[in-house]
Amino acid sequence: MTVGDVQQTHEQKNQPLTALDEPGGDTIAAAPELTRSEPGALAADGPFTTRQLLRLDEALRVADSSTGLTFSVFVGELPTPTRAYAEKLHKQIDDSAHAVLIAVSPNQRRLEIVTGNEARKRISDRDAKLAGLSMAAAFAGGDLAGGVLSGIDQLASHAGRH
């Protein structure tokens, strides 16, 4: 899905962020490719403050544990075609069939939500579009972190409990 009204709010560096795969697991926090880092590590530079990163990490952890899916966020430049690149990033997530990726490029005003085959059974395209529209509204108001948090919450709510 592409939403054209995302506004630039910060200078961007590629910054994927995902919840812990399991307690004591690894956090994805490298750019531009999804790679493993030290447990609990968070990228220190980028569009989010430390507090926002902690809130995002917690939201992702809660979404993962409550749904049984893996939620991930990528913030940064998305090479064109943006959808194909977001799908490539999604495939790099462990057990991508059960994964949901929110890819945001504020500089390009692009938003892509990619769901794996199993995740798609629980989050419809309509659900993803509604979450995307809500996120875009927050982005337009200059709230990048709030928009991403809202999107994670809405997508997890649509996925339901596992």
N, C-alpha and C positions, 0 to 999 in steps of 0.2 A: 504494500500500500504506500502511496506517496501522498503527502500532505504538503501543499505549497505555501502555507502561511506560517512556517516556522521562522522566527526572527533570530538574527544573530544577537547573542547576549554576552558572549565571551570569546576571546581568542581561543582557537581550538588546537589541541594536539590529539592524535588518535589515542583513545583511552577506553579499551574494553573493561568491563567490570561485571563480575558475575557472583552469585552467591556461592557459599561453600557447597561442594557436592554432597558432603556428609559431615557430621561433626568431626572436627580435626582434619578435614579434607583440604584441598587446595583451592585457592582463589585465583581466578584468571585476572591478571592485571598488567598486561604488557601490550605494546603496540608495534605495528599495526596488526600482527597476526595473533591469534589466540594461543598463548603458550602458558605453561605452568609457572607459578612463582612460589615463594615461600608461603606456608599456611597463614592466612589472615592478612597477607600483604595488600596494600592499597597504593595505587599510583599517587604520588605526592604533587605532581604538577598537572595542570589541566584546568578545566572550567569549573570544578567543584572545590569548595572549601573542605577542610578535614571533617567538619561536622556533617556537611552534606554527604560526603563519602561514607561516613559511618551510618547515616540514615539510609542511604541506598543499599549498603551492604546488609543491614538488618532487614530491610524490606525484601531483598532478594532471598535471604536466608529463610524468612517466614513464608514467602511464596513457594519456595522449593519444598520446605517441610510440610506445608499444609496441602499442597497439590500433588506431590510426588513427581512433578515436572522440574526441569532445570531452566530457570529464568536467567537471561544474560542481557547486559546492556553494552552497547558500543557507541561511544561519542567521538566523532572525528570525521575527517574527510572520507567520503564514499566515492571511489572512482566510478566513472560511468561505464556501463549502465549500472546505476546504483542498486537496483533490485538483484542483479546477478552477483554483485559483490557482497551484498548482505546475505544472499543464499550461500555463497562460498564461506563466509565467516560462520554461518550457522552450522555448516557441515563439519567444521573444526571442533565443535562442542562435543564432548563425550556423550554418547547415547543421544545423538541429534534427533532421533525419532521422537523422543520425549522432551525436546527442548523448545524454548521460546526465546527468540532474539529480538530485542528492540534496538534498532540502529538509527542514530540521530546524527545528522550533519547540519548544525545551525548555520554555518557559513553558506551552505548550498540550499538551505531551507528544505531539507529532505528528511523524511521519516519512513523507515521500512520496518514492518513487523513480520518476522518469519517464524512459522510454526512447523515443527516436525510432523510426520505422518500420524503418530499417536496423539500428540498434543492437539492437532487439528480436529480430532474427534471430539475434543472437549472445549475447544475455543473456535467458534465459527468465524468465517471471514467477516460477518456482520459484527460480531463481538470485537474483533480486532479493529475494524473501522471505527466503531464507537469509541474505543479506547484511544485510537489515534486522533480523533477529533478533539477529545478532551485534552490530550497532551498538547496538541497544536494550540488550543486556546490558552493554556498556561504558558507555552513558549512565546506566544504573541504578547503576553503580558510581561515578558522578561524573566520568567521563572523556569529555567531549564531543569533544575533539580526537582522542583515541585511537579512539573509535567511528567518527568520520568517516574517519580514516585506514584503519581496518580495512575499512570499507565500500568505499572507493575501491579498495583492493587486491583485495578479493574480486570486485567487479564487473569489474575489469580482467582478473583471472585467468579468470573465466568467459567474457569476450569473446574471449580468446586473442589471438594475434599477427595482425597484418594482413598 
